[in-house]
Amino acid sequence: MELLFVTLGGAIIGLGLRYAFPGRETHGAALIPAVGAASASAIWAALTWAGWKFDGGWIWVVSLVLAAALSVVLAVTISRRRRHADAEMLATLSRA
């Protein structure tokens, strides 16, 4: 049950981060929340396999903070790469 809650928490954090950073027009509406949910659940599972107690507080903090960090990195990286690729494509098409 805790895995469901941490996955939902990761999705909510990802949804908030989607609207907190510029460049959201460069990717889909569900990408960053999905990354937040998937990374939070994967980190949670890895930490439980590593022996962390599922009812402890630190597993929640680490899982959600790392999921937020991964979501931020991905949101910034995708928007930069997409804008760069769009500018290159425009230049290529403009030459023809």
N, C-alpha and C positions, 0 to 999 in steps of 0.2 A: 504494500500500500504506500509505503514511503517513496518507492521508486516512481509511482504515479504522481505524487505530489511534487517531487523534485523535477520531474519532466514538465509538469505544468508550470512550475516556477521558472524554469529555464525558458519556456515559451513566452511567458509574460515579460520576462526581462528582455528577451529578444524583440518582442513587439514594442516595448518602450524604447529600446535602442534604435529600432528602425526609424522612429520618428524623431529621435534626438539628434541624429547625424544628418548632414546634408548629403545629397546624392542618392536619395531613395528612389528617384525616377530611373536609375540605371539598373535596378534589379527588381525581381518580383516581390509581391507583397508578403508572401509567406516564406521567403528564403531565410531571412535573418531570424525570425521566430523559430523556424525549423532547425536552424543551426543551434540556437540556444537550447532547444528541447533535446536534441540529439546529443549535444556535447555534455549537457548536465546529466543526462541519464548514463552516458558512457563513463563519465568521471565518477559518478556515484557507484556504478557497478565495479569499476576498477578499485575504488577505495574500499568497498566491502570485501572484495576478493583479497585485498591487501591486509585485511584484518580489522579495519576500522568498524566500530560499532554503529549500526544503522540508526540507533536512537540517540547518538551523541550530537552535540552541537557543531563540532568542528567539521564533520562530514558535510553538513548543510552549507556552512560558510565556504568551504573550499570548493565544493561542487558548483555553487551558484556564482561565486566570484570568478572562477576559471571559465565558466560558461559565458559570463558577461564579457570577459576579456577576449575570448575567442570570437564572440559575436562582433565586438568592436573592431577587432583586427580584420575580420572578413568584410564587414561593411565598408570600411575605409579602403581596403585593397580592391574590392570589386568595383567601387565607384571610380577609383583612379584608373584602373586598367580599362574599364569600359569607356571612360571619356577619352583616354588615349587611343584606344582602338577605333572609336567613332571618328576622331579627328584624322587618323591615318586613312580610314576608309573614305572620308569626305575628300581628302586630298587626292587620293587615288582616283576617285570617280570624277573629280573636277578636272583632272588632267586630260581625260579622254574626250 
